[in-house]
Amino acid sequence: MVPTTQHTRIKKLDPMILSSFIFSALEKITICENDSIY
């Protein structure tokens, strides 16, 4: 039962981690584009 609950917890947290990772990646891309423009 313990591994199942841990697996479910990870599955619940996964979307949040993915969204935050994508957000930070987009932020870095925007900063790089701004640096290349100026």
Backbone hydrogen bonds, N-H to C=O, Kabsch-Sander energy under -0.5 kcal/mol:
donor,donor_aa,acceptor,acceptor_aa,energy
5,T,1,M,-2.2
6,Q,2,V,-2.4
7,H,3,P,-2.7
8,T,4,T,-2.6
9,R,5,T,-2.5
10,I,6,Q,-2.5
11,K,7,H,-2.5
12,K,8,T,-2.3
13,L,9,R,-2.1
14,D,10,I,-1.9
17,I,13,L,-2.4
18,L,14,D,-3.1
19,S,15,P,-2.8
20,S,16,M,-2.4
21,F,17,I,-2.5
22,I,18,L,-2.8
23,F,19,S,-2.6
24,S,20,S,-2.4
25,A,21,F,-2.3
26,L,22,I,-2.7
27,E,23,F,-2.3
28,K,24,S,-2.4
29,I,25,A,-2.3
30,T,26,L,-2.5
31,I,27,E,-2.3
32,C,28,K,-2.4
33,E,29,I,-2.5
34,N,30,T,-2.4
35,D,31,I,-2.4
36,S,32,C,-2.2
37,I,33,E,-1.9
38,Y,34,N,-2.2
